[in-house]
Amino acid sequence: MKVNTLSGRFLILTTVFVVLAEALILLPGLANFREDYLLTRLERAQIASLALLTTDTTIAPDLEKELLSNAGVFNVVLRRDAARQLVLSSPIPSPVTETYDLRDSTEWTRIRDAVHALFDSGDRVIRVLGQPVQKGGIVIEVTLATEPMRIAMVEYGLRLLSISAVFSVITAVLLFLLVRRLMVVPIKRLVAHMSSYADAPEDARRIITPQASVEELRVAEEALASMQQQLTASLRQKERLAQLGQAVAKISHDLRNILTTAQLFADRMESSDDPGVKRAAPKLTGSIERAINLCETTLAFGKAKEPPPTLSRFMFGELAQEVLENEEHPSEGPLVDFVTDMPPNLVIRADREQLYRVLNNLVRNARQAIEATGQNGTVEIGAGENADGWWIRVQDSGPGLPETAREHLFKPFTGGTRAGGTGLGLAIAAELIRGHGGRLDLVRTDGNGTEFRIFLPSDIALDCASEKGAGAIS
């Protein structure tokens, strides 16, 4: 088990806390044992002294020595009333070094004195004072050696340490296994699912199913599952878009050949003597040329080879009028008025063909939105010039864009503004305007209509524009 893993670090922390628990158990236990040891010596000495005080005769030295040996002390002094009496005595091997009064000891002093006695390897003589039992006097005082007490404390400490260590280890193992079961195993499962999903993110079977019993881990698994579902759906969509792009490229290639043939027949129509045919032939030829150009740019778009805008100066009013005339379709349905609002001699600098496609897409969307309501409406193209460049406004009196279309308005295949639309028009229109160094913004959309605004800077950088895309609007 590695130290830098969660299991390894938890094992180290468990060991540290077990050792700390052992110390917290051992020190108070040793202090209590030392106090009990000394109190036992005081009780034995008191019993021996009381037995001696019941007789007026002097005891034999051998009996006195035996009583002191059984009590484990050298001398016994008993204070009864005001008199302090040496009841039992024997030679002391060395001077008294410390005096301990058990009557006013505290927990801290008991622990301190126990540690001092445990690590003091010398055999010293100490004096101990205590309260006699059964009111057998005021104070009882004994002198004794410290080495037997230290040996007894070491033996008791080893027994206590072994017993507490067994219980602590069992507790630590159970805690470790429990935490491993509740946290480490679910985390490893989470990591394993992430690794498995990373190998094949398009495989929906590898999406994690939340199973953790811990709430925090379950929230993490649910968030991961949601992210994986979104990513898998996105990858599938991109795969379908790639396939669709290949299909569109093939269709555009074949359509370009068909339109080339149609253009040849349109060129022949221009030589017709019929006045109506002569008037319609140029418009038909222009439409076919735009369709051919659209196919070519679609092929370039599918190959990610997007041409930069070809900039030129031209009268914007003529372009706007051409766009509006292309959308004027006499029908029995709702009447759509097309109007313009701009200076009559406004000249702008842009790619005329690309700007035509952008405006044509915006105007067509506006017309279709109005016709879908079954009521009459207005589509307006406005334009102007300021110090930074040119602005173009396309607005209508339609019903406004649906909420779903606003969220992904300029994203391919997701920002369609009408049923049956591909969602490519606005995405490519925005890309074409970005190729000019400008921007296409949705200014407003509500029940009173929709307004788009185009901004074209006057200092368009050709090198920057060449890096931007310019595709075809479908």
C-alpha positions in Angstrom: 0.0 0.0 0.0 1.5 3.3 -1.1 1.8 6.2 1.4 0.5 8.8 -1.0 -2.8 7.0 -1.5 -6.0 7.7 0.4 -5.8 4.3 2.1 -2.2 4.7 3.0 -2.7 8.1 4.5 -5.7 7.0 6.4 -3.8 4.1 7.8 -1.0 6.4 9.0 -3.6 8.8 10.6 -5.3 5.8 12.3 -1.9 4.6 13.7 -1.1 8.0 15.0 -4.5 8.3 16.7 -4.1 4.8 18.2 -0.8 5.7 19.7 -2.3 8.9 21.1 -5.2 7.0 22.5 -2.7 4.5 24.1 -0.9 7.4 25.8 -4.1 9.0 27.0 -5.1 5.6 28.5 -1.7 4.7 29.9 -0.7 7.8 31.8 -3.9 8.2 33.9 -3.8 4.4 34.5 -0.2 4.5 35.8 -1.0 7.5 38.0 -4.0 5.7 39.6 -1.9 2.5 40.0 0.9 4.5 41.8 -1.7 6.1 44.1 -3.3 2.8 44.9 0.1 1.3 45.6 1.0 4.0 48.1 -2.5 3.9 49.7 -2.1 0.2 50.1 1.2 0.7 51.9 -0.4 3.2 54.2 -3.3 0.9 55.0 -1.0 -2.0 55.8 1.2 0.2 57.9 -1.9 1.5 59.8 -3.1 -2.0 60.5 0.3 -3.0 61.8 0.6 0.1 64.0 -2.9 -0.3 65.4 -2.2 -3.9 66.4 0.9 -2.7 68.2 -1.0 0.1 70.0 -3.4 -2.3 71.6 -0.8 -3.7 73.9 1.5 -1.9 76.4 4.3 -4.5 76.0 7.3 -3.9 73.7 7.4 -6.2 70.7 10.4 -8.2 69.7 12.6 -6.7 67.0 12.0 -9.7 64.7 8.2 -9.2 64.9 8.6 -5.4 64.2 10.8 -6.2 61.2 8.2 -8.7 59.9 5.4 -6.2 60.3 7.4 -3.5 58.4 8.3 -6.0 55.7 4.7 -7.1 55.2 3.7 -3.4 55.0 6.6 -2.7 52.6 7.8 0.3 54.5 10.8 1.3 56.7 9.0 3.5 59.3 5.5 4.2 60.4 4.5 7.5 62.2 1.0 7.9 63.4 -0.5 11.2 64.6 -3.4 10.7 66.9 -4.8 13.8 68.6 -2.0 16.2 68.9 0.8 13.6 69.5 3.1 12.4 66.7 4.3 8.9 67.6 6.9 6.7 65.9 5.0 3.4 66.0 7.3 1.2 63.9 10.9 1.8 62.8 13.8 0.2 61.1 17.1 1.4 59.6 16.7 3.6 56.5 19.2 2.7 53.8 19.5 6.3 52.5 18.2 9.8 53.3 14.7 10.7 52.3 14.7 12.5 48.9 11.1 13.4 48.3 7.9 13.8 50.4 4.4 13.2 48.9 1.2 14.1 50.5 -1.7 12.1 49.1 -4.3 14.2 50.9 -4.1 17.2 48.5 -2.9 15.7 45.3 -4.5 16.6 41.9 -4.8 14.6 38.7 -2.0 16.6 37.1 0.4 16.1 40.1 -0.5 12.4 40.2 0.4 12.0 36.5 3.5 14.0 36.8 4.7 12.1 39.9 3.9 8.7 38.2 6.0 9.6 35.1 8.8 10.8 37.3 8.7 7.5 39.3 8.5 5.4 36.2 11.7 6.8 34.6 13.7 7.2 37.8 15.8 4.1 37.8 17.5 4.8 41.1 16.4 3.2 44.3 15.5 6.2 46.5 13.7 6.6 49.8 10.5 8.7 49.9 8.2 9.9 52.6 4.4 9.5 52.0 1.7 11.1 54.0 -2.0 10.2 54.0 -5.3 10.1 55.8 -5.7 7.1 58.1 -8.7 4.8 57.3 -11.7 4.4 59.6 -10.7 7.6 61.4 -7.7 5.9 63.0 -5.9 9.1 63.4 -5.1 12.5 61.9 -2.1 11.7 59.7 -0.2 8.5 58.9 3.3 8.8 57.6 5.6 6.1 56.1 8.9 5.9 54.4 9.6 3.4 51.7 11.8 2.5 48.7 10.9 3.5 45.2 12.4 0.6 43.2 9.7 -2.0 44.1 7.0 0.6 43.2 8.7 1.3 39.9 8.9 -2.4 39.0 5.2 -2.9 39.9 4.3 0.2 37.8 6.3 -1.2 34.8 4.5 -4.6 35.0 1.1 -2.9 35.3 1.9 -0.6 32.4 2.9 -3.5 30.2 -0.4 -5.3 31.0 -2.5 -2.2 30.5 -0.6 -1.4 27.3 -1.1 -4.9 25.9 -4.8 -5.0 26.7 -5.5 -1.5 25.4 -3.4 -2.1 22.4 -5.5 -5.2 21.4 -8.7 -3.2 21.7 -7.2 -0.2 19.9 -5.9 -2.3 17.1 -9.3 -4.0 16.7 -11.1 -0.6 16.7 -8.6 0.8 14.2 -8.9 -2.1 11.9 -12.7 -2.0 12.0 -12.6 1.8 11.4 -10.2 1.4 8.6 -12.3 -1.3 6.9 -15.4 0.8 7.3 -13.9 3.9 5.9 -12.4 1.9 3.0 -15.8 0.4 2.3 -17.7 3.7 2.5 -15.2 6.0 0.9 -12.1 4.4 -0.7 -14.0 1.7 -2.7 -16.6 4.2 -4.1 -13.8 6.6 -5.0 -11.9 3.9 -6.8 -15.1 2.9 -8.6 -15.5 6.5 -9.6 -12.0 6.7 -11.0 -12.4 3.4 -12.8 -15.5 4.6 -14.5 -13.8 7.8 -15.5 -10.8 5.8 -17.0 -13.2 3.4 -18.8 -15.3 6.2 -20.2 -12.2 8.1 -21.4 -11.2 5.1 -23.5 -14.5 5.2 -25.4 -16.5 8.3 -24.6 -19.0 7.6 -27.5 -20.1 4.3 -25.8 -23.2 5.1 -23.7 -22.8 1.8 -21.9 -19.7 3.2 -20.1 -21.7 6.1 -18.5 -21.6 5.7 -14.7 -24.7 4.7 -12.8 -24.8 6.5 -9.4 -24.7 3.9 -6.6 -22.8 5.5 -3.7 -24.5 5.4 -0.3 -22.5 8.4 0.9 -24.4 11.6 -0.1 -21.3 13.6 -1.2 -20.0 10.8 -3.4 -23.4 10.2 -4.9 -23.7 13.9 -5.8 -20.2 13.6 -7.5 -21.4 10.4 -9.4 -24.6 12.2 -10.5 -22.6 15.2 -11.7 -20.2 12.9 -13.6 -23.0 10.9 -15.1 -24.7 14.2 -16.3 -21.4 15.4 -17.8 -20.8 12.1 -19.6 -24.3 12.0 -21.0 -23.8 15.5 -22.4 -20.4 14.7 -23.8 -21.6 11.5 -25.4 -24.5 13.3 -27.0 -22.2 16.0 -28.2 -19.8 13.5 -29.8 -22.7 11.7 -31.5 -24.0 15.0 -32.8 -20.5 15.9 -34.1 -20.2 12.5 -35.8 -23.6 13.0 -37.5 -22.6 16.5 -38.5 -19.4 15.2 -40.1 -21.4 12.6 -42.0 -23.9 15.3 -43.0 -21.0 17.5 -44.2 -19.7 14.8 -46.4 -23.2 14.2 -47.8 -23.7 18.0 -48.4 -20.3 18.2 -50.2 -21.3 15.4 -52.6 -24.7 17.0 -53.2 -23.1 20.4 -53.8 -20.7 18.9 -56.2 -23.4 17.3 -58.3 -25.7 20.4 -58.0 -22.9 22.6 -59.2 -22.6 20.6 -62.4 -26.4 20.7 -62.9 -26.5 24.5 -62.4 -23.7 25.0 -64.9 -25.8 23.3 -67.5 -28.7 25.5 -66.5 -26.5 28.6 -66.8 -25.7 27.7 -70.4 -29.4 27.7 -71.3 -30.0 31.0 -69.4 -27.2 32.6 -71.4 -29.0 31.5 -74.6 -32.3 33.0 -73.3 -30.7 36.5 -73.2 -30.6 36.4 -77.0 -34.3 35.9 -77.2 -36.5 38.5 -79.0 -39.2 38.2 -76.4 -39.2 41.4 -74.2 -40.4 39.5 -71.1 -37.7 36.8 -71.5 -35.0 39.5 -72.0 -36.1 41.2 -68.7 -36.2 37.9 -66.8 -33.0 36.4 -68.2 -30.5 38.6 -66.3 -32.2 37.9 -63.0 -32.3 34.2 -63.8 -28.6 34.2 -64.7 -27.7 36.1 -61.5 -29.6 33.6 -59.4 -27.9 30.6 -61.1 -24.5 32.2 -60.7 -25.2 32.7 -57.0 -26.3 29.1 -56.7 -23.1 27.9 -58.4 -21.1 30.1 -56.1 -23.0 28.8 -53.1 -22.1 25.2 -54.1 -18.5 26.1 -54.5 -18.3 27.9 -51.2 -20.1 25.0 -49.5 -17.5 22.6 -50.8 -14.8 24.9 -49.5 -16.6 25.1 -46.2 -16.8 21.3 -45.9 -13.0 21.1 -46.6 -12.3 23.8 -43.9 -10.8 26.0 -46.7 -12.8 29.2 -46.3 -12.0 32.1 -48.6 -11.4 35.5 -47.1 -13.8 38.4 -48.0 -13.0 40.2 -51.2 -13.4 43.9 -50.2 -14.7 46.6 -52.5 -16.7 49.8 -52.2 -20.3 49.8 -53.5 -23.6 51.5 -53.1 -25.4 49.8 -50.2 -28.8 51.0 -51.3 -28.6 49.0 -54.6 -27.6 45.9 -52.7 -30.4 46.3 -50.2 -33.0 46.8 -52.9 -31.7 43.7 -54.7 -32.1 41.6 -51.6 -35.7 42.9 -51.0 -36.7 42.4 -54.7 -35.5 38.8 -54.4 -37.8 38.2 -51.5 -40.9 39.8 -53.1 -43.2 36.9 -54.0 -46.7 37.7 -55.0 -49.1 35.3 -53.3 -52.6 35.1 -51.8 -51.2 34.9 -48.3 -50.3 37.7 -45.9 -48.9 40.9 -47.4 -45.3 41.7 -46.4 -44.0 45.2 -47.1 -40.3 45.6 -47.7 -38.9 49.1 -46.9 -35.5 50.7 -46.5 -34.2 53.4 -44.2 -30.7 54.7 -45.2 -28.9 57.6 -46.8 -29.4 57.5 -50.6 -25.7 57.6 -51.5 -24.4 55.4 -48.6 -21.2 53.6 -49.8 -19.7 50.8 -47.7 -16.6 48.7 -48.0 -17.2 44.9 -47.8 -17.5 41.7 -49.8 -20.6 42.4 -51.8 -21.5 38.8 -52.4 -21.0 37.7 -48.8 -23.0 40.7 -47.5 -25.8 39.8 -49.9 -26.0 36.3 -48.4 -26.1 37.6 -44.9 -28.9 40.1 -45.7 -30.7 37.6 -47.8 -30.8 35.1 -44.9 -32.0 37.7 -42.4 -34.7 39.1 -44.7 -35.9 35.6 -45.7 -36.2 34.6 -42.0 -38.1 37.7 -41.3 -40.5 37.2 -44.2 -41.1 33.6 -43.3 -41.8 34.5 -39.6 -44.4 37.0 -40.7 -46.1 34.7 -43.2 -46.2 32.0 -40.5 -48.5 34.2 -38.4 -51.0 34.7 -41.2 -51.0 38.4 -40.7 -49.6 41.3 -42.7 -46.2 42.7 -41.6 -43.2 44.8 -42.5 -39.5 44.0 -43.1 -37.1 46.9 -43.0 -33.4 47.3 -43.9 -31.7 50.3 -42.3 -28.1 51.4 -42.5 -25.8 54.3 -41.6 -22.2 55.3 -41.0 -20.3 56.6 -37.9 -16.7 57.2 -36.9 -16.0 53.5 -36.4 -17.6 52.0 -39.4 -21.0 51.1 -40.8 -24.1 49.7 -39.1 -26.9 47.7 -40.8 -30.2 47.0 -39.2 -32.7 44.3 -40.3 -36.0 44.3 -38.3 -39.5 43.0 -38.8 -42.9 43.1 -37.1 -43.1 39.3 -36.7 -43.8 37.3 -33.6 -40.2 37.2 -32.3 -37.9 34.2 -31.9 -38.8 31.2 -29.8 -36.9 30.7 -26.5 -35.2 27.6 -27.7 -33.8 29.4 -30.7 -32.4 32.3 -28.6 -30.2 29.9 -26.5 -28.2 28.6 -29.5 -28.9 31.3 -32.0 -25.6 31.4 -33.8 -24.6 27.7 -33.4 -24.8 25.3 -36.4 -27.7 22.9 -36.5 -29.0 24.1 -33.1 -30.1 27.7 -33.7 -32.9 27.2 -36.2 -35.5 30.0 -36.0 -38.3 28.0 -37.7 -39.6 24.5 -38.0 -37.8 22.6 -40.7 -34.8 24.9 -40.7 -31.3 23.5 -40.6 -29.9 26.1 -38.2 -27.0 26.9 -40.5 -28.2 30.3 -41.8 -27.5 32.5 -38.8 -24.4 30.6 -37.8 -22.8 31.1 -41.2 -24.1 34.7 -41.4 -22.3 35.5 -38.1 -19.2 33.8 -39.4 -19.2 35.8 -42.6 -19.5 39.1 -40.6 -16.7 38.0 -38.3 -14.6 37.4 -41.4 -15.0 41.2 -42.0 -13.9 41.9 -38.5 -17.4 42.9 -37.5 -20.2 41.3 -35.5 -23.8 40.2 -35.9 -26.0 40.8 -32.8 -29.6 40.2 -31.8 -30.7 43.5 -30.5 -34.2 42.6 -29.5 -36.9 40.0 -30.0 -40.4 40.0 -28.5 -44.0 40.0 -29.5 -43.5 43.2 -31.6 -40.8 41.8 -33.8 -37.1 41.0 -34.0 -34.2 43.3 -34.8 -30.7 42.2 -35.9 -27.8 44.7 -36.2 -24.6 44.3 -38.2 -21.5 46.3 -37.5 -18.7 46.5 -40.1 -15.5 48.4 -39.1 -14.1 50.9 -41.5 -10.5 49.6 -40.9 -11.0 46.0 -41.9 -7.7 44.1 -41.7 -7.3 41.8 -44.7 -4.8 39.6 -42.9 -7.2 39.1 -40.0 -10.1 38.5 -42.3 -8.3 35.9 -44.2 -8.2 33.8 -41.0 -11.9 34.0 -40.5 -14.4 31.7 -42.2 -16.7 32.6 -45.0 -19.1 29.8 -45.9 -22.4 29.6 -47.7 -25.8 30.3 -46.3 -28.3 27.5 -46.8 
